[in-house]
């Protein structure tokens, strides 16, 4: 079975600090996709980034960067120079392979989430 | 705005009652997923439909059922409600069932059972 673990339940930082959110996953699939979602206090789930299992090139987008390491089954997310508006719950998710027969059809398995609080 | 619409935003009802949650997927998306978010269980996958057909089931209770209509909107029916059913219910959509596409989520329906 697929599993996503976000060991950090809560992280509290002061504005302008850098913060890294950890994500470790388990899967038997050779092809899979990883995602990060953000859930601000307003409650909606916002898609941030997708990574596939055969692309280990790390990415930077503005203040956000992602570190994917297949060897350690980790997909970590870093916010540089954090801001109060970054306060949210962040979820890492793993997409299962598309299988017939109703056992799985690309559903996302989510980690438990990390609550990030950025103080002014 | 994800393009996925869920109604109602809030629902307060009593134990034993039945409610229906509605979801309109993004234009063109054929797959609809339902998730339940509770404090102790996190985000749990309930069920998925693709173009009107059920494709995958998660930890969905027998008291819960869903369907996807020809116009692709979906409804989640919750019956014989219990206090423990209080949660945020999300609908999400994607173009097909392919694992590479992200799910785009609606704003959720917050269900409170009293």
Interface residues (C-beta under 8 A of the other chain):
Chain A: X31 X32 X33 X35 X37 X43 X44 X45 X46 X47 X50 X52 X91 X95 X96 X97 X98 X102 X103 X104 X105 X106 X107 X108 X109 X110 X111 X112 X113
Chain B: X2 X31 X33 X42 X43 X45 X48 X50 X54 X55 X56 X57 X58 X88 X90 X92 X94 X97 X98 X99 X100 X101 X102 X103 X104 X105 X106 X107 X108 X110
